[in-house]
Amino acid sequence: MNIKILGTGCPNCQRLEANTKQALEELEIKADIEKVTEIQDIMSYGIMGTPALVIDGEAKISGRVPNAEEIKELLEK
């Protein structure tokens, strides 16, 4: 599983990363987490609002910070 956190490093991006790590830990899932901070790279996903969460190449959430429970639901699908 490959997970990308799209954002410039703002506090919301950091919260999204922390919530994602928490969800992975609670589900006992191993995954690579990559931070994507370059605007051109973020735009290549069609994302207009950050932070955004991309799971296995598919943008799942953008423009808000989901809690760990919501992220867990996405990871289990």
Short mmCIF file of the C-alpha atoms (twelve columns), coordinates in Angstrom:
data_MODEL
# 
_entry.id   MODEL 
# 
loop_
_atom_site.group_PDB 
_atom_site.id 
_atom_site.type_symbol 
_atom_site.label_atom_id 
_atom_site.label_alt_id 
_atom_site.label_comp_id 
_atom_site.label_asym_id 
_atom_site.label_seq_id 
_atom_site.Cartn_x 
_atom_site.Cartn_y 
_atom_site.Cartn_z 
_atom_site.pdbx_PDB_model_num 
ATOM 1  C CA . MET A 1  0.000   0.000  0.000   1 
ATOM 2  C CA . ASN A 2  1.305   3.427  -0.944  1 
ATOM 3  C CA . ILE A 3  -0.003  6.544  0.758   1 
ATOM 4  C CA . LYS A 4  0.735   10.130 -0.158  1 
ATOM 5  C CA . ILE A 5  0.038   13.226 1.883   1 
ATOM 6  C CA . LEU A 6  -0.340  16.182 -0.473  1 
ATOM 7  C CA . GLY A 7  0.327   19.613 0.969   1 
ATOM 8  C CA . THR A 8  2.910   22.281 1.566   1 
ATOM 9  C CA . GLY A 9  3.696   21.280 5.154   1 
ATOM 10 C CA . CYS A 10 1.104   23.416 6.927   1 
ATOM 11 C CA . PRO A 11 -0.307  22.399 10.342  1 
ATOM 12 C CA . ASN A 12 -3.300  20.704 8.659   1 
ATOM 13 C CA . CYS A 13 -0.943  18.633 6.508   1 
ATOM 14 C CA . GLN A 14 0.947   17.587 9.622   1 
ATOM 15 C CA . ARG A 15 -2.320  16.616 11.355  1 
ATOM 16 C CA . LEU A 16 -3.349  14.549 8.329   1 
ATOM 17 C CA . GLU A 17 -0.019  12.729 8.432   1 
ATOM 18 C CA . ALA A 18 -0.361  12.049 12.174  1 
ATOM 19 C CA . ASN A 19 -3.952  10.800 11.778  1 
ATOM 20 C CA . THR A 20 -2.907  8.556  8.880   1 
ATOM 21 C CA . LYS A 21 -0.053  7.052  10.910  1 
ATOM 22 C CA . GLN A 22 -2.444  6.462  13.812  1 
ATOM 23 C CA . ALA A 23 -4.958  4.714  11.542  1 
ATOM 24 C CA . LEU A 24 -2.256  2.496  10.026  1 
ATOM 25 C CA . GLU A 25 -0.953  1.590  13.462  1 
ATOM 26 C CA . GLU A 26 -4.410  0.740  14.810  1 
ATOM 27 C CA . LEU A 27 -5.137  -1.460 11.771  1 
ATOM 28 C CA . GLU A 28 -1.638  -2.954 11.900  1 
ATOM 29 C CA . ILE A 29 -1.075  -2.136 8.228   1 
ATOM 30 C CA . LYS A 30 2.377   -1.534 6.832   1 
ATOM 31 C CA . ALA A 31 2.481   1.222  4.235   1 
ATOM 32 C CA . ASP A 32 4.876   3.686  2.724   1 
ATOM 33 C CA . ILE A 33 3.918   7.280  3.463   1 
ATOM 34 C CA . GLU A 34 5.271   9.909  1.129   1 
ATOM 35 C CA . LYS A 35 4.863   13.653 1.544   1 
ATOM 36 C CA . VAL A 36 4.272   15.523 -1.705  1 
ATOM 37 C CA . THR A 37 4.975   19.229 -1.249  1 
ATOM 38 C CA . GLU A 38 5.652   20.559 -4.745  1 
ATOM 39 C CA . ILE A 39 2.662   22.448 -6.155  1 
ATOM 40 C CA . GLN A 40 3.110   20.984 -9.660  1 
ATOM 41 C CA . ASP A 41 3.107   17.439 -8.245  1 
ATOM 42 C CA . ILE A 42 0.010   18.169 -6.134  1 
ATOM 43 C CA . MET A 43 -1.810  19.605 -9.146  1 
ATOM 44 C CA . SER A 44 -1.035  16.474 -11.174 1 
ATOM 45 C CA . TYR A 45 -3.530  14.636 -8.934  1 
ATOM 46 C CA . GLY A 46 -6.288  17.104 -9.823  1 
ATOM 47 C CA . ILE A 47 -6.331  18.346 -6.239  1 
ATOM 48 C CA . MET A 48 -7.539  21.896 -5.759  1 
ATOM 49 C CA . GLY A 49 -7.443  22.002 -1.953  1 
ATOM 50 C CA . THR A 50 -4.873  20.709 0.492   1 
ATOM 51 C CA . PRO A 51 -4.234  18.755 2.527   1 
ATOM 52 C CA . ALA A 52 -5.125  15.688 0.521   1 
ATOM 53 C CA . LEU A 53 -4.834  11.955 1.052   1 
ATOM 54 C CA . VAL A 54 -3.933  9.669  -1.845  1 
ATOM 55 C CA . ILE A 55 -4.126  5.892  -1.374  1 
ATOM 56 C CA . ASP A 56 -2.591  3.672  -4.062  1 
ATOM 57 C CA . GLY A 57 -2.661  6.496  -6.599  1 
ATOM 58 C CA . GLU A 58 -6.287  7.513  -6.004  1 
ATOM 59 C CA . ALA A 59 -7.168  10.805 -4.296  1 
ATOM 60 C CA . LYS A 60 -9.567  9.947  -1.476  1 
ATOM 61 C CA . ILE A 61 -9.936  13.194 0.497   1 
ATOM 62 C CA . SER A 62 -8.913  16.780 -0.169  1 
ATOM 63 C CA . GLY A 63 -9.340  20.159 1.449   1 
ATOM 64 C CA . ARG A 64 -9.889  18.899 4.981   1 
ATOM 65 C CA . VAL A 65 -8.340  16.780 7.719   1 
ATOM 66 C CA . PRO A 66 -10.190 13.500 8.321   1 
ATOM 67 C CA . ASN A 67 -9.901  11.885 11.727  1 
ATOM 68 C CA . ALA A 68 -8.183  8.519  12.200  1 
ATOM 69 C CA . GLU A 69 -11.506 6.630  12.181  1 
ATOM 70 C CA . GLU A 70 -12.449 7.989  8.747   1 
ATOM 71 C CA . ILE A 71 -8.995  7.145  7.409   1 
ATOM 72 C CA . LYS A 72 -9.326  3.619  8.791   1 
ATOM 73 C CA . GLU A 73 -12.577 3.176  6.833   1 
ATOM 74 C CA . LEU A 74 -10.809 4.243  3.637   1 
ATOM 75 C CA . LEU A 75 -7.882  1.902  4.281   1 
ATOM 76 C CA . GLU A 76 -10.162 -1.083 4.890   1 
ATOM 77 C CA . LYS A 77 -11.911 -0.741 1.502   1 
# 
